[in-house]
Amino acid sequence: MAKTDPIADYLTRVRNATMANHTKVDIPASNLKKAITRILLDEHYIKNYVSIRDNKQNIIRIYLRYDDNEKSVIAGLRRISRPGLRRYVNHQKIPRVFNNLGVTIVTTSQGVMTGQEARKRGIGGEVLCYVW
């Protein structure tokens, strides 16, 4: 029985789409993926996203952002906590990505948020991924 990691699949789909210079990417929807996508939009890593209803799971369509030189705004995505090894930290130990040039995405008891917001609120949680 193979274990699946939907967040790693999400990050891989976005990474592959940016490397292939696609304008959009479709991802099977879940509440956690929607929250991560909302953070990417708030941090200006993507242009926009829409939720598309279908008969099964629904789809998140993400419109990717590129700069004037047609280079992706997302330089890298890295999964940190995974099903085989969960990474939990308190608010003082939330890692900074490239000295705050990137974003740490953390899931907490109060929802999914950036590492900077979690530090400000004084709550820790599971470090999902880094985006830079």
N, C-alpha and C positions, 0 to 999 in steps of 0.2 A: 504494500500500500504506500503510495507516494504522498508525501506531505506537500501541500501547496501553500504558497505565500502570496496572497493577493496584492499586498503592498509592493513586494518586489516585482511582481508582474506589472503593476501600474507604473512604477519607476522605469522599468525596462522599456515599456511601450513609449513613454514620453522621451526617454533617452534615444531610442532608435528613430523616432519621428524627427527629432531635432537634428540628428546626424544625417538623415536623408533629406533634410530641408522641406519637410511636409508642412503644409499650412495648418493642418488639423490632425487630431488623433482621436479615435473612439475607444472608450474603455468601459468594461462592464461596471455598472454602478453599485455603490454601497454607501452607507452614511459616512464611514470613515474616509473613503476616497473623495466624497463630496467635500468633506471638511478640509482635506489636504489641498484639493483643487481651489477651494475658497482662499486658503492661505497663499497659494501661488498667485492668485489674482490680486489679492491685497498687497502682496510684496512686488507686484509688477513683473513677474516672471512669465506670465501668459497674458494674451489680449483679453480673452473672454472664455466662457464655457456655457454650455446649455445642457439641460437634462432632456433626453429623448425617451419617451415612453414606448415600450414595445410589449409584447405578450409575455416576456419572460422576466428578465432581471432589470431592465432599463439600461440606458447607455448614457455616459457622460461624454460629450463631444468637446474637446479642449482645442481652442484656437491658439496656436503658438505665436510667440512674439520674436521678431528678429530686429536687429539694429539696421542702420543705414547701409552697412557693408554686407547685408544678408547673412550675418552671423547670428546664431541663436543667442538669446539673452541668457538662457540656461547653459552654463558652462559645464556643470556636473551635477549628478544626483548620486547619493550613496545611501544604501540601506544600512542602518546601524543595528537596531534590535530586530531579531529574526525569531522564527518559531523555535529553533533549537537553542537559542541563547538570547534571552530577554535582557535588555539593558535598562535598568531603573536608576534614576539619580534624584537627589534632593535638589532644591532650587539653587543652592550655592554651587553645585557641581555640574550644572547644565553647561555643556560645551559650547564654545563660541567657534563659528566657522570662519576661517580666514580673518580673524580679528574683527568680527561683526560685519564683514563684507558679504557673507552668506547668511543662510537662515537654518536654524535647527528647528525641526518640527517635533513637538512633544505632545503625547496624549496624557492628559491629567484627569483627575476626578471631576474637574470643571470643564472638560471638553478638550478638543484638539486646538493647540495654539503654538505660536512661535516660542522659541526658547527665551527670547527677550521678554515677552509678555509674561511667561511663567515666572521668570526671575523677579519681575516687577510685582507680581501678585504674591510671591513667596511660596509657590507650590512646586513640587517636583512631579516626576512621572516617568513614563517610558519614552525613551528617545527613539523616534521612528526613523528619521532620515535627516540627511544634510542636503541642502540645495545651495549651489553657488553659481 
